[in-house]
Amino acid sequence: MSIRVKTRLDRLQLTTTHENRVEIDREIESRTGLYCDKGIDQISDDELRQIVEAVRAKKKRVVEVYA
């Protein structure tokens, strides 16, 4: 898990679980083609918010399916 990503999420007041942050790191790496610590610099605040919401929605759908 990236400390730089966690710091940026904190700065934007976006609370996440550890599991969500791992998924966020993977999505940043996928979108930028870079390790998440370097890729976070290429992601805008709005794009990061979209990533967070997408990860939260995905986790919510998985929970609903198994509920």
N, C-alpha and C positions, 0 to 999 in steps of 0.2 A: 504494500500500500504506500502510496506517495504522500510524504509529509507536505510537499508543496501544494498538492491538490487539496489536502485536508485544510491547510492554511487558507487557501483561496475560498473554499466552501465556507469556512468560518467567517471570513471577511464579508462574504455576501449573505451571511446569516442563513445559510442553507444547512439544516441539520440532516444528517444521514446516519445510517447504521454502518458498522464495519463492512458487512456483506455488500451493502450498496456502494460503498466507496471502492471496493475491489472491482465491482462491475463498471463503475464510472471510470476507473483507471483503464480498464480494458477497452472501453468505448473511446476514450481519448487516444489510446495507442492505435486503435483501428482507424480512426478518422485522420490522424496526423501522420501515421507511419513512423512515429517516434516513441521512445520510452515516455511514459506519462509525465515524468519530471521535466522533460524538455518540451513535450507536446502541449502541456498546459499553457505555455506562453503563446501558442498559436491559436488558442481557443478564446473567443470573446466571452464576456460575462453572459450575454444572452444565449450563446450557444451552450455554455456550461449549464445554465438553468434548464435548457431544453434536454440536455443529456440527463440531468438529475431527474427531471419529471418523467422521462422515458423509462429510466431504470425503476423508479418508484411504481409506475404504472405496470411494468412488466412483473415486478414482484407481487403487486396486488392481484394481477390476473392469475398468477400461479397459486396464490393462497386461496382465491375464490374457487379455482378448479378443484382443489383438494379439500375444500370445506364441506 
